[in-house]
Amino acid sequence: MCGLSGEVRFDGSSPDLAAVGRMTERLADRGPDGQGTWRRGAVALGHRRLKIIDLSDSGSQPMTDARGEVTGVFNGCVYNYPELRDELRRLGHRFTSTSDTEVVLNAYRQWGTACVERFRGMFAFAIVEHRTGRVVLARDRLGIKPLYLARTPGRLRFASTLPALLAAGDVDTSLDPVALHQYLSWHATVAAPRTVLNGVRKLPPATVRVVEPDGTYRDHCYWQPSYTRRPEYADMTAAEWRDAVLDALRVAVRRRTVADVPVGVLLSGGLDSSLIVALLADEGQRDLMTFSVGFETEGGEEGDEFRYSDLVAREFGTDHRRLMVPSERVSTALDGAFAAMSEPMTSHDVVAFHLLSEQVSKEVKVVQSGQGADEVFAGYHWYPQLASVPREDEPEQYAATYFDRSHADLARVLRPGMLPHDDVSGRFVREHMARPGAETALDAALRLDTHVMLVDDPVKRVDNMTMAWGLEARVPFLDHELVELAAACPPELKLADGGKGVLKEAGRKLLPHEVVDRPKGYFPVPAIRHMAGPVLRRVREALQAPEARRRGVYQEAYVAELLKAPDEHRTRRGANALWQIAVLEIWLQTHGIK
């Protein structure tokens, strides 16, 4: 919905308004409809607005509550804000707008940091208490909306994107070896609070951070569902689980229609996005705008699934748009996609989402998207393997099926100064899976994927690429109540029918069988996967650039080996190894990091 920024001083000096201005300007793509700044004492806030709810100037930010007690900046949407506003009015609060931002401010005044537990939606916000000077930062349960932090002695800066913090200046841009290890192990995922840069961190999902005027702070994690079988569901049949999942998804989709502008759907033609379209049609929505993207075939690999998205569009009578992207357009779109990345991302569909979002933003400001269903409902191919191993063997099996590279492999890739002494990525997985609250090996894997891997790969990817064009993406499969239900669902129901069994059963009540029973699709961009001409030239230029040589991240012999046969080297998960290592370097160069 927007982009936010701010600075808090702890050393008695005034906040740097010029730096806040630079951050705010760097967020212009996220909020093309308005901007504002605010300062009081040691705190300054900045905001860029995308008008989705309350299109009047009354919804402008930074916003101060009617009693002048708190000021805040907000990014996202609280879908149940009308109900909360009614409740707060009954409790004596006054409103001067119809925005959800004002609801957030008054909810904080009423319930303090516990207000986040009442919010249904996606959000990141910063609230300043005028009386105390305390600053409260918060992020939604699944980390759908980002919040990056840069702390130096005497100062904290925060922003919706990492590049905005870079625009403010004075950031330690040296590489974090632990984050680099995760990046190369987990298909470009870096778990919160780390980023690849030592000087930038991110607030973890489901976290409220209270920052005191002296710079001390405390964090509170306010949500973590239990991945166990709950007593209230003990007697449910498979059919009852199917109906419960469908009902919860219906509520999630309906919630995400809350807006004062039209809401469309990104329709891939897969089960997940097709279910969203079907549920909206079932709710009576007509002339729903749907959008699909495809790419030219390269190396014998098809790059579109239009036959399925066309089928769904016809079935439900949507106003459907197809975008076919020629291979040469992929290479020209790379620079824009890299500029939009808050962190380096290697999945091919980064470019796909960037190109699709550019076109979709010309038609609508809000779309629903199907991200998250595979992690929440066990749709990936490695889940059956994990479900069959003893708990004590699961971390090793997870690494064998999920990791791109082992710690030993990374010794060939990274120069010695960039490689941690031990397997930090493997240790992270072992510790996460050992936490209480996961009943089976599959439960532990789904918890890790949903609350770590999903947040800092596909969710971040969709937010970055859509918001780069002032387009808000809403993800109903990450409705926290649906996630809680899925976490309690028996593993065998999720693993059935080749994965996502319970969701497929729900789909059979609404969708053509060709969509439900089709082979699992991905979102390939063949020109990247097969390192086609212009893309390969861009990769070669980046890895052979003087700044890459000075940086000295990768072993020269390894880079030369990949460049000699760019389409032959794959990671254990099948990704193009050359593309993976090049993405980091292209991202660093794009953002001026020397």
Order of alpha helices (4+ residues) and beta strands (2+ residues): beta-alpha-beta-beta-beta-beta-alpha-alpha-beta-beta-beta-beta-alpha-alpha-beta-beta-beta-alpha-beta-alpha-beta-beta-alpha-beta-alpha-alpha-beta-alpha-alpha-alpha-alpha-alpha-alpha-alpha-beta-alpha-alpha-alpha-alpha-alpha-alpha-alpha-alpha-alpha
